[in-house]
Amino acid sequence: MKNGTAKTGTFIAIANMKGGVGKTTTVVSLAEALAADDLATSVLVVDLDPQASASLCLAGDDLLADLIEGGRTLQDFLELRLFEHDQKRSLLEFVRSHLSLTTHRGQQLNISLLPCGPKLRLFEREIIYAYTKKGHSMNGIEGVLWTMFKAYFRPLRETYDYIIFDCPPGISPFTEVAIRSSDLVIIPTIPDEISNFGLNAFCESLWRSEVGSTLPRPPKPFVLPTRVQQNVKQHVQMLSRFEVEAAASDSAYRLIRTRIPQAAALASALVLDGHPTFTQKYGPAIVPVLDALTQEIKEMCHAGRD
């Protein structure tokens, strides 16, 4: 809360139907870049990916194991609410606050985590099975999840400036609800033919096809070029193609100006031990890139509220 004004946090979904495009790297580095840009900014990462890569990067092996074993994950909360009908526990009780080991200007980055574990995928299947058994259609199940999101997740806007969803590859029920309810959707995409094919399939599934869906239409997504190699001809050509397609009046997506390069510093930053500063963690080549991305994201969020 700044200057006595109530927070109105922004929901950001990081998603792609294809894996291996730098999705978790984008989630973690963007969370840290937003927190480093303004040390009064609070960021919550909500891990929806059963691989729990974002949870592992932010919490580390030991803490994540403790959270899973102690029943303090997203699926534990949802199981209490949906199956055990425990209305007493708040979602905020399952958030691990101020867990970042990264500092900037002498202060710890204000990053919190709502972790998940590998059982989240099974839990999604249990929800579908249980509600199908009760006679719900898929539209009805979507409605249940949408109601759940409004009740449990929307209040997080009052506590955090940014809530970032790390969505799993593919389109799971949780992913679809997260995308449709977010203010900003970012699709990390490698500028090559295979990733472009996956991008088009993803956009076709969620943004061009609305048949049968009872949920609100998702916001038009932004493509974030990742793992870019400027010396690779295919990457240069595909980036130009992205620009042309994004500028078309009927385009399914818009294009983020910032380019995330293929860089060892990004990969090593996710597993860096100790208590590094933000600058030490990402290095002089990547920090300006993350700064540029942060400013662009903030511009998008501001424009969305106007």
C-alpha positions in Angstrom: 0.0 0.0 0.0 1.5 3.3 -1.1 0.5 6.8 0.2 -2.5 5.3 2.0 -4.1 4.1 -1.2 -5.5 0.5 -1.5 -3.6 -1.9 -3.7 -5.2 -3.0 -7.0 -2.9 -5.8 -8.0 -2.3 -7.0 -11.5 -2.8 -10.6 -12.5 -0.2 -11.8 -15.1 -0.4 -15.2 -16.6 2.8 -16.7 -18.2 1.7 -19.5 -20.4 2.4 -21.5 -23.5 1.0 -24.7 -24.9 4.6 -25.8 -25.7 7.3 -26.5 -23.1 10.9 -25.6 -23.3 10.4 -22.0 -24.3 11.7 -20.4 -21.1 8.4 -20.0 -19.3 9.7 -20.6 -15.7 12.8 -18.5 -16.4 10.4 -15.7 -17.5 8.3 -16.1 -14.3 11.2 -16.0 -11.9 13.3 -13.3 -13.6 10.2 -11.1 -14.2 9.1 -11.4 -10.6 12.6 -10.4 -9.4 12.9 -7.6 -11.9 9.5 -6.1 -10.9 10.5 -6.3 -7.2 13.9 -4.8 -7.8 12.5 -2.0 -9.9 10.6 -0.6 -6.9 11.5 -2.1 -3.5 8.1 -1.2 -2.2 6.5 -3.5 -4.8 5.2 -6.8 -3.6 5.1 -9.8 -6.0 3.3 -13.1 -5.5 4.2 -16.1 -7.8 1.4 -18.7 -8.0 2.8 -22.0 -9.3 0.2 -23.8 -11.3 2.7 -26.2 -12.9 2.9 -29.6 -11.3 6.6 -29.7 -12.2 6.9 -27.0 -9.5 10.0 -25.5 -11.3 9.1 -22.0 -10.2 8.5 -23.2 -6.6 11.9 -25.0 -6.7 13.8 -21.9 -8.0 12.3 -19.6 -5.5 12.1 -21.8 -2.4 14.9 -24.2 -2.9 14.9 -28.0 -2.4 14.6 -28.1 1.4 12.0 -25.5 1.9 9.8 -26.8 -0.9 10.0 -30.3 0.5 8.9 -28.9 3.9 6.0 -27.0 2.3 4.8 -30.1 0.4 5.2 -32.4 3.4 3.5 -29.9 5.7 0.5 -29.5 3.5 1.1 -25.9 2.6 0.6 -25.9 -1.1 -2.0 -24.8 -3.5 -3.5 -28.2 -4.0 -3.7 -28.7 -0.2 -5.8 -25.5 0.1 -8.1 -26.4 -2.8 -8.6 -29.9 -1.4 -9.6 -28.5 2.0 -12.1 -26.1 0.4 -13.6 -28.2 -2.4 -13.6 -31.7 -0.9 -13.4 -31.2 2.9 -15.5 -28.0 2.9 -13.2 -26.3 5.3 -14.1 -22.7 5.0 -11.9 -21.5 7.9 -8.5 -21.5 6.2 -7.5 -18.5 4.1 -5.5 -18.8 0.9 -3.0 -16.4 2.4 -2.2 -18.9 5.0 -0.7 -21.1 2.3 1.5 -18.3 0.9 5.2 -18.3 1.9 6.1 -14.7 2.3 9.4 -12.9 1.8 11.3 -16.0 0.7 13.6 -14.4 -1.9 17.3 -14.7 -1.1 18.1 -12.0 -3.7 18.7 -8.5 -2.5 18.8 -5.1 -4.3 20.2 -1.9 -2.8 20.7 -3.7 0.5 17.1 -4.9 0.8 15.5 -8.3 0.3 13.2 -8.5 -2.7 9.6 -8.6 -1.7 8.6 -11.9 -3.4 6.1 -14.4 -2.0 5.2 -17.8 -3.3 2.0 -19.9 -3.4 3.8 -23.3 -4.2 2.5 -26.4 -5.8 3.7 -30.0 -6.0 3.5 -32.9 -8.4 0.1 -33.9 -7.1 -1.6 -30.8 -8.6 -2.1 -32.6 -11.9 -3.9 -35.5 -10.1 -5.9 -33.1 -8.1 -7.2 -31.4 -11.3 -8.3 -34.9 -12.6 -10.0 -35.6 -9.3 -12.0 -32.3 -9.6 -13.1 -33.2 -13.1 -14.0 -36.8 -12.1 -15.9 -35.7 -8.9 -18.0 -33.0 -10.6 -18.6 -35.1 -13.7 -20.0 -37.8 -11.4 -22.3 -35.2 -9.9 -23.7 -34.5 -13.3 -21.7 -31.4 -14.2 -20.7 -30.8 -17.9 -17.3 -29.4 -18.7 -18.9 -26.0 -18.9 -20.3 -26.6 -15.4 -16.9 -27.6 -14.1 -15.4 -24.4 -15.7 -18.1 -22.5 -13.8 -17.1 -24.1 -10.6 -13.4 -23.2 -11.1 -14.3 -19.7 -12.1 -16.4 -19.2 -9.0 -13.5 -20.6 -7.0 -11.1 -18.2 -8.6 -13.3 -15.2 -7.9 -13.7 -16.2 -4.3 -10.2 -17.2 -3.4 -7.8 -15.4 -5.8 -9.3 -12.0 -6.6 -8.8 -10.8 -3.0 -5.0 -11.2 -3.5 -5.2 -7.9 -5.5 -5.5 -6.2 -2.1 -2.3 -7.6 -0.8 0.1 -7.8 -3.8 1.0 -5.4 -6.6 1.6 -8.2 -9.1 0.3 -11.8 -9.0 2.1 -13.9 -11.6 0.7 -17.3 -12.6 3.3 -19.9 -13.8 1.0 -22.0 -16.0 2.0 -25.5 -17.1 2.5 -26.5 -20.8 -0.8 -27.3 -22.5 -4.2 -26.1 -21.5 -5.3 -27.5 -18.1 -8.5 -26.3 -16.4 -6.5 -24.2 -14.0 -4.5 -22.7 -16.8 -7.6 -21.7 -18.7 -9.2 -20.0 -15.7 -5.9 -18.2 -14.9 -5.5 -17.0 -18.5 -9.1 -15.8 -18.8 -9.0 -14.0 -15.4 -5.7 -12.3 -15.9 -5.2 -8.7 -16.8 -2.1 -9.5 -18.9 -1.2 -12.8 -20.7 2.4 -13.3 -21.8 3.4 -16.1 -24.1 7.2 -16.8 -24.1 8.1 -18.0 -27.5 11.4 -19.0 -29.2 11.5 -17.4 -32.7 11.7 -20.7 -34.7 9.3 -22.7 -36.8 8.4 -25.3 -34.2 7.6 -22.7 -31.5 5.7 -20.6 -34.0 3.5 -23.6 -34.8 2.9 -24.1 -31.1 2.1 -20.4 -30.7 -0.5 -20.5 -33.5 -2.1 -23.6 -32.1 -2.3 -22.0 -28.6 -3.9 -18.8 -29.9 -6.3 -20.9 -32.0 -7.4 -22.9 -29.0 -8.0 -20.0 -26.6 -8.3 -16.8 -28.5 -9.9 -17.7 -31.9 -12.2 -20.5 -30.7 -14.8 -19.5 -28.2 -17.2 -22.4 -29.0 -19.0 -23.7 -25.9 -17.1 -21.6 -23.4 -19.1 -19.9 -20.7 -16.1 -18.0 -19.3 -15.1 -14.4 -20.0 -13.0 -13.9 -23.1 -9.3 -13.8 -22.3 -7.3 -10.6 -23.0 -5.3 -10.5 -26.2 -1.9 -12.0 -25.3 1.6 -10.6 -25.8 4.3 -12.7 -27.3 7.7 -12.4 -25.6 10.5 -13.6 -27.8 12.9 -15.7 -25.7 16.2 -17.5 -26.2 16.8 -15.2 -29.1 20.1 -15.6 -31.1 20.6 -12.7 -33.3 23.3 -14.6 -35.3 20.8 -17.3 -36.2 19.1 -16.5 -39.6 15.9 -18.3 -38.7 15.5 -16.3 -35.5 15.9 -13.0 -37.3 13.4 -14.0 -40.0 10.9 -15.2 -37.4 11.1 -12.1 -35.4 10.3 -10.1 -38.5 7.4 -12.4 -39.1 6.2 -11.9 -35.6 6.2 -8.1 -36.1 4.2 -8.3 -39.3 1.6 -10.7 -37.9 1.3 -8.8 -34.6 0.6 -5.6 -36.6 -2.2 -7.1 -38.6 -5.7 -5.9 -37.7 -6.9 -9.5 -37.1 -3.8 -10.7 -35.2 -4.4 -13.0 -32.3 -1.5 -11.5 -30.4 0.6 -8.4 -29.8 4.4 -8.4 -29.6 6.6 -7.3 -26.7 9.5 -5.1 -27.9 12.0 -6.6 -25.5 14.0 -9.6 -26.7 15.3 -12.1 -24.1 18.6 -13.5 -25.4 19.9 -17.0 -25.2 22.3 -16.5 -22.3 24.0 -18.8 -19.8 23.5 -16.1 -17.2 19.8 -16.6 -17.2 20.0 -20.4 -16.8 22.6 -20.1 -14.0 20.6 -17.4 -12.2 17.8 -19.8 -11.5 20.1 -22.2 -9.5 22.4 -19.6 -7.9 23.2 -20.4 -4.3 23.9 -17.9 -1.5 22.5 -14.4 -1.1 23.3 -12.6 -4.4 22.3 -9.1 -5.3 20.0 -8.7 -8.3 22.9 -7.3 -10.4 25.2 -10.2 -9.4 22.6 -12.7 -10.1 21.8 -11.7 -13.7 25.0 -9.9 -14.7 25.6 -6.7 -16.7 24.4 -8.2 -20.0 20.9 -9.3 -18.7 20.0 -6.7 -16.1 19.4 -4.0 -18.8 17.2 -6.5 -20.7 15.1 -7.2 -17.6 14.9 -3.5 -16.8 13.5 -2.9 -20.3 11.0 -5.7 -19.9 9.9 -4.4 -16.5 9.2 -0.9 -17.9 7.3 -2.4 -20.8 5.2 -4.6 -18.5 4.4 -1.6 -16.3 3.4 0.4 -19.3 1.0 -2.4 -20.4 -0.5 -2.6 -16.9 -1.0 1.1 -16.8 -2.5 1.2 -20.2 -4.9 -1.6 -19.3 -6.3 0.5 -16.4 -6.8 3.6 -18.5 
